[in-house]
Amino acid sequence: MSTPRGIRNCNPLNIRRNSTQWQGLRPEQTDSAFFQFISMPYGYRAAIRTLVTYYNKYGIKTIRGIISRWAPPSENHTEEYINVVAERTGFSSDEEIDICNADDMIAMVAAMSFVENGVVADKSEIQQGYLLAFAS
């Protein structure tokens, strides 16, 4: 079995390449579609910062809202993604997630990482990413 792309790229939520200059990017980006980070915590940092932007800029505060934007139906099985994240976090798909609550955010990102990669995330790496996300 091969290592999932998101794990190989240290980009566990598979953030697509764009003009953003994330902290912790690998100097050489060899994946034409997705960012590559120097470590998993930096990949999680980028994902968490993106979710914070969804919350603050767009008012997206629920699993349904977050996943519908993150993984739109034009590219994904969005409803299935929402259901898995809701089940794994224990939150209702329409319940507000408190992005300032580290446990809630870590649970959310861990569940999303599971959907993206098919493997259980290392929560200590997500915790490190969370701390990096709010450090600067």
N, C-alpha and C positions, 0 to 999 in steps of 0.2 A: 504494500500500500504506500502510495507516495504522500509526502507531506503536503497539506493544503497550501494553496498559494498565499493566503493571508498570513499563515505561520511562516512560510519561507521568506516573505517580504517584511516580517515584523510589523505587519499592517493588518491586525486581526479583524477589523471591521471593513476591510477592503475599500479604503478611501481612494476614489479615482483621482488620477493625476489632473492637476489644473495649475493655475499660476501661484497658488499659495506656497509660501516658503516656510514650511513647518520647521520647528526646532527638531533636531534629531534625524533629519533626512540623511540617507546615505549619500556620500559625495557623488557616486555614480548611480544613476537610475537606469537599470537595465530592463525593467518591466515597462512596456509601452503604455499600459492601461492604468496601473495602480502604483501609488507611492511605495517606496521602500524606505524603511527606517533602520537606524543602527541598532535598536533594541526594541523589545516588545513594549516596555513602559512608554517609549516615545510614540509608538503606534497607538497605544491606548490614550495617551495625552491628546493626540490630534483628534481622536474620536470623541473624547469627552469635551474638548473645546468646541467641536462642531455641535454636539448636543446642547451645550450651554448657549450657543448662538441661536439654535432653534428655539430655545426657551425665551431668551432675552429679546431677540430681534423679531421673531415671528410669532411669539406667544404659543408655541407648540409645547404642550405640557403632559400629554398622555402617550401611552404606548402606541395606541392607534395612530395618533398624529405623527409621532416621531417615525415610526416604521413606514407609514404611508409616504413620507417625504424621503426617508433614507433608501427605501427599497420599493420604488413605485411599481404599480401593476404592469406597466409597459415592459419591465425588465425582470420581474420577480413574481413569486406566488405570495403576494403581500398579505393576504388574509391568513395564510398558513404561518407566515413569519410572525405576525401579530399574536396568533394563538400560542405559538411556542414560547415567545418571550413572556407573555402573560402567565402562562403555566409555570415557567421556570423561575419567575420573579415572585409569584404569588400575588401580583397586583391584577386588578381588573384592567382590561384593555382600555377602558375609558376613565380610569382613575388618574388624578394628577400625580406626577412623580416630582419629588422635591430634589432638585439638582444640588442643593446645598447639603443634603444628607448623604454623606459618603457611602453609607451602607446601601441606600436606595440606588444611587448612581452606579456603584460597583455591581450590584445585582443586575441592573439593566444592561450594562455593558457586557457582563459575563454571559448573559442570555443571548445577546446579539452576536457575540463572538462564537457561541456554540452554533447558532444558526448559520453563520457565515463559513465556519470551518469544520463543523461536525465533530469537534473535540471539546472537552471541558477546559475552560480557561484557567490559568493560574491566577487566583485572586490576588496574590501578593504582587504580581506584575501590574494588575489593574489598579491596586492601591498606590503603587509607585507612580503610575500614569496620572491618577487623580491628584496626587500631591504635586506633580509637575504641572498639571493643568492650572492649578490655583496658586502656584508659586510666583508666577509673573503675569 
